[in-house]
Amino acid sequence: MSATVKPNPSSEASKKQQVEEMFDNISARYDFLNHFLSLGIDYSWRKKVRKIIEKINAKKILDVATGTADLAIELTKIKDTQIVGIDISRGMLDIGDVKLAKLNLTNRIVLQQADSENLPFENEEFDAVTVSFGVRNFENLDKGLADMCRVLKQKGSLLVLEFSKPTNPIFSRLYWFYFKFILPPLGRLLSKDATAYTYLPQSVAAFPEGEEFCLRAKSAGFSNVTYKPLTFGICTLYHCVK
Ligand SMILES: C[S@@+](CC[C@H](N)C(=O)[O-])C[C@H]1O[C@@H](n2cnc3c(N)ncnc32)[C@H](O)[C@@H]1O
């Protein structure tokens, strides 16, 4: 198992506390930074999750680590979905709430502050659980996966989007150059947070992706886990069935 990567390795605070504080710090600029630094590709990744949710006909959905609710909002494009979004960062949820009010979506999405590793829901409440770019930030991935499995109905689906490392050698060089040398100073300048965009490539490098993630999901209680690399493998979509 890889060592825990925290936003500020020299701080004694837990990863969870540091992650919460970091996202509170960057919340006001998060949406702009997200779309700008990913060159807008993130929209197409969320759309892929929506297409699967549509196909499996899930209606009651939990979006874990919802942040400013972009994926939850995408899921309202499916008729009759009801979404609960949870996140540990109050700052991110506050931005999300403003977006929901503007979009008239407060009757479709409810946002609440909660921890993915201790979800405040009954067993088997949801048809589907989604997480986009959240699992890498969990303090205890196995605990988070097990609790998401617990709140899913039998045969329900967990869909996870997470960054991964591209395998094509030429593309991989370009990617790491951008991730290590361009993104951290640019992110620091734009987000005004000293750690967020140094932590991002470090946490991606340490994340148990691909087959390793599938094994962890199976150990947490999922019966069938498949995955699909997207955009040269810089992101991976995992589909875990309970
Ligand atoms: C990179 S953001 C992703 C937000 C959103 N899902 C998106 O796609 O834009 C990661 C989010 O995970 C949240 N997070 C990290 N650890 C968490 C935990 N243990 N429980 C709930 N949320 C968590 C952070 O607060 C942050 O909002």
The ligand as an ORCA input file, in Angstrom:
! r2SCAN-3c Opt
* xyz 0 1
  C     -11.081     17.705     -6.737
  S     -12.533     18.023     -5.829
  C     -13.768     17.313     -6.842
  C     -15.102     17.981     -6.719
  C     -16.165     17.541     -7.720
  N     -16.554     16.171     -7.515
  C     -15.718     17.772     -9.136
  O     -15.724     16.832     -9.944
  O     -15.374     18.909     -9.476
  C     -12.400     16.872     -4.504
  C     -13.455     17.037     -3.436
  O     -13.379     15.930     -2.525
  C     -13.766     16.395     -1.257
  N     -13.365     15.403     -0.253
  C     -12.128     14.963      0.033
  N     -12.154     14.051      1.016
  C     -13.449     13.886      1.353
  C     -14.115     13.076      2.322
  N     -13.455     12.273      3.141
  N     -15.455     13.166      2.397
  C     -16.160     14.001      1.579
  N     -15.565     14.812      0.666
  C     -14.229     14.751      0.550
  C     -13.047     17.736     -1.160
  O     -13.538     18.553     -0.126
  C     -13.294     18.297     -2.569
  O     -14.447     19.091     -2.643
*
